[in-house]
Amino acid sequence: MDGERLFLDNCAECHQVDGRGVANVYPALDGNETVAGSGADVALVLIIGRGEMPSFRGALSSAEMAAVINYVRNAWSNRGEPISAGEIDAL
């Protein structure tokens, strides 16, 4: 899976290609404390949705979610441990 491609296709419209979001509308992912925290927390946001962000359950497979999460958690200034599709399934 290409996490960057999945991000560009599913997330960049709101969170922007550079991960900086849109001030007071869509949060930045670059330097975001949730993104920097647990991969499981990021996965739950994708699974459940939050605020204006829709759930991606059914739209992305667990493997695709893992790929996009691992991309976001290591893009720009972010550095995070990888999460697996199995860990996402367990949630």
N, C-alpha and C positions, 0 to 999 in steps of 0.2 A: 504494500500500500504506500502511496506517496502522500504523506501527511501535508506537505506544502500545497499540493494540488487540491486536496480535500479542503484545506483552509481557504484557499483562493476561491473555490467553488461554493463554499457554504458559509464562510465566516467573514471574509474580507469586506463584503459590502457594508457591513455595520462596523466591524472592528478595525477596518482599514488594512491595507497591504502591509503597512509598517507597524501594525499592532497598537497604534496610538489611539484608536477609537475616535469618537466625535464628542468633544467636550459637552458635558451635561446631557448627553443623549445616549451614547453607547460607550461603555467603559473601555479604557485602554487595557490590553492584555500584556503589553510590554511593561514589566515591573509590577504587575498586579499581584497583590498578596495571596489571593486565592490560587492563581496560576503557580506561584512560587511555593505554595504549601504542598498539600497532598494531591497526588494524581487522582486519588479516589474522589476528592472534593470537586475537582474539575470534571471528572466523569459524571458525578451526580448532577452537576449543572447541565451537562449535555443530555442526560437521561430524563431529568425532571423538567428542566427549563428554569428560568428565573426572571422575574420582572417581564420585560418585553421579549426576552430571548425564549424562543420556542423549544420544546423538547425535540430531540433528534432521535428518540426511540422510534424504531420502525423506518426512519429515513436513512440512518447509517447503521451498519453492522457493528458489532463489538470490535472487530478488527479495524474497521475504518475509524471508529471513535478513538481507539488506542493510537492509531497513526496520527490523527490530527492533534490529539492531546500531547503526544510526545513531540510533535513538531512545535506546538505553541510553547510548551514548557522548556524548549531549548532554542527558540528563535529570539532574535533581537538581543536584549540583555538578560533574558531568562536562562536559568540553569536548573533543571529538575531531573529527578530519577524517572526512568521509563515506567510505564504501566502496560500491562498485557491485556489482551482480549479476555483471557480467563478471569483476571481480576475484575474487569468490567462486568462480565457475566455474573460474577458472584454478588455484585451490588444489586 
